[in-house]
C-alpha cells in the first residue's frame, strides 16, 4: 500500500507557512518601538492614519514588517551624504 499526500492538507500548509514567519506585536510593543503613546495608536485606529492592524482572537496586533514599512514610507527631509 502506498501512501499519498492529501492535497487539501498540503494546500492548507502552504497557505499557513508565510504566516509562521511573520511577527505580530501588540499596541504596547508598538508604543515602545515608536515612542508614541498607546492612546495615540488607539485613536489612530479609530480615525485612521496609523499602520494596518489585525484583530486576532479579539486582540489588536500589528505585523512588525508592515509597521516598519509604514515608518519608512513616512520618511521626510534630511540631506543625503555627498
C-alpha positions in Angstrom: 0.0 0.0 0.0 1.4 3.4 -1.0 0.7 6.5 1.0 -0.3 9.6 -0.9 -0.3 13.1 0.4 -3.7 14.6 0.9 -4.0 17.7 -1.4 -6.1 19.8 0.9 -3.7 19.4 3.8 -0.8 20.3 1.5 -2.6 23.4 0.3 -3.5 24.4 3.8 0.1 24.1 5.0 1.3 26.2 2.0 -1.1 29.0 2.9 -0.1 28.9 6.6 3.7 28.8 6.2 4.1 32.5 5.3 2.2 33.4 8.5 4.5 31.4 10.6 7.5 33.7 9.7 5.5 36.8 10.4 6.0 38.6 13.8 3.0 40.3 15.3 3.3 42.9 18.1 0.7 44.4 20.4 0.0 48.1 20.9 2.3 48.4 23.9 5.2 46.9 21.9 4.3 49.4 19.1 4.4 52.2 21.6 7.8 51.1 22.9 9.1 50.8 19.3 7.9 54.2 18.2 7.9 56.3 21.4 4.2 57.2 20.7 1.7 56.7 23.5 -0.7 53.7 23.3 -3.6 56.0 23.5 -2.4 57.8 20.3 -2.3 54.5 18.5 -5.8 53.7 19.7 -7.1 57.0 18.4 -5.3 56.4 15.1 -7.2 53.1 14.7 -10.5 54.9 15.0 -9.7 58.0 12.9 -7.1 56.4 10.6 -3.6 57.3 9.8 -1.7 54.6 11.6 -0.3 51.3 10.3 -2.6 48.5 9.4 -3.7 46.2 12.2 -5.5 43.0 12.7 -7.7 41.6 15.4 -6.6 38.1 16.4 -8.8 36.5 18.9 -10.2 39.9 19.8 -6.7 41.3 20.5 -5.2 44.1 18.3 -2.0 43.1 16.6 0.3 44.8 14.2 2.5 43.0 11.7 6.1 44.1 12.5 7.2 44.1 8.9 4.2 46.3 7.9 4.9 48.7 10.8 8.5 49.1 9.7 7.4 49.7 6.1 4.8 52.2 7.3 7.5 54.0 9.2 9.9 54.0 6.3 7.2 55.3 3.9 6.8 58.4 6.2 10.5 59.4 5.9 10.8 63.1 5.1 13.5 65.6 4.7 17.1 65.3 5.6 20.2 65.6 3.5 21.9 62.8 1.7 25.7 62.3 2.1 27.6 63.6 -0.9 
